[in-house]
Every structure is written in structure tokens, then in C-alpha cells.
Amino acid sequence: MKNNIKSLPLTIVAVSKNRSKSDIKRLFDQGFTIFGENRVQELLTKVDIDLPIIWHMIGHLQTNKVKFAVKYCAMIQSVDSLKLLKAIDQEAQKQDKVMPVLIQVNITKEETKFGITKDELIPMINKAKELDNIIINGLMVIGPNTDDKDKILTVFQEGNLIYQELKKIAQSNLNPIFLSMGMSNDYQIAIDAGSNMIRIGRLLFSEY
């Protein structure tokens, strides 16, 4: 399964939540270089791994943890509010860097998921024009909590439609090149719907 996933023509983020450093090293040795963490506290226990790992923050990020995510991550995928986006911009300015981010969109409006609604996206993008130390590189979408593949596909297809609309209005700090959709249980559906970045944990680490 690892080899099959590795051969896919898209960006693969290995979700290392609750995985040990040795597990991460073994997966890195197989050619996976981008790893995603859900919590800053856990990220901080792993950033000292002596490997050129590219870290992504993929879980809900509290504003009081932003400085660590900006310092150690190459991308923050889970930006779910304008308040958080501004906090990232301010911290990136302090650290003299431009921070790539993805906006998390909660298409299904499920209360158990973070993310803005699709109607909030363009107003948020417009307000982000004034932020100099972030670049919005696309969207992150989480599939619905269901086993119905048709419902999952519908959500991911809508995510792709929103992504395509963003690409039409690219501007100074809006460069949508990533549509991050799909995890271990629904990544193939996400790919079929147009995802070019998947977040895989269980399938990649299943042998450890």
C-alpha cells in the first residue's frame, strides 16, 4: 500500500499524529518527506529529529500556539478564521518570513469540524489582501462523517469548484496551488474529485 500511494502524482502529507520518531524515520527512509501534525504540543516533541523533514500543521491551531507553528512548519493547512490568519501574519512578520497557508473550508457545516463556510471565503480573502506575511496557497477540505461514497464525492467536488474559483482571482498574496482533500478512508474519492494533496496516516503507518 505504501508503494502504491507513493506512486500517486500528487503531494502526500504523512500524518504522524501519535506516531513515534522511529516510525517517522522509517517512513522518511521510504521517501516520504512531508509530515503533518494535528497538535503543536506533539509537533514540538518531534522537531528535533535529525532529518530534513517538511512539517505541516493540519489540525486546529490556537492563536497562542501560532509562534511555534510559524517557526517549525513549512505550511499551516488549517486556517479556520480571519483572527487566526491575522495572528499568523503578525507572527510571520516577527520571524521575518512569509507563511504559506491553506484556508480550511467546512463545506458540510458540521459542528464537529472547524473551518469557515464557503460563503465566508471570498470576504476573508478580500480582507487578507492587506496582510504582507502570509500567502494563501489554496484550500483544505475534510470529508463528511459518512460511509456514503456519493455524499463524500459531492462534498469534494464542491471543494474543487471553490478551488477553481479561487484560481481565477489570484492576486498578490493569493496563489492557490493546493487543494488538500482526502485521508486514509476517502483519499481515492478525493483524487477523483480533483484533490492534488492528500493527508494519509493510518495506511502509511499500518505496518508499524
Secondary structure, 3 states (H helix, E strand, C coil): CHHHHHCCCCEEEEECCCCCHHHHHHHHHCCCCEEEECCHHHHCCCCCCCCCCEEEECCCCCHHHHHHHHHHCCEEEEECCHHHHHHHHHHHHHCCCCEEEEEEECCCCCCCCCCECHHHHHHHHHHHHHCCCEEEEEEEECCCCCCCHHHHHHHHHHHHHHHHHHHHCCECCEEEEEEEECCCCCHHHHHHCCCCEEEECHHHHCCC
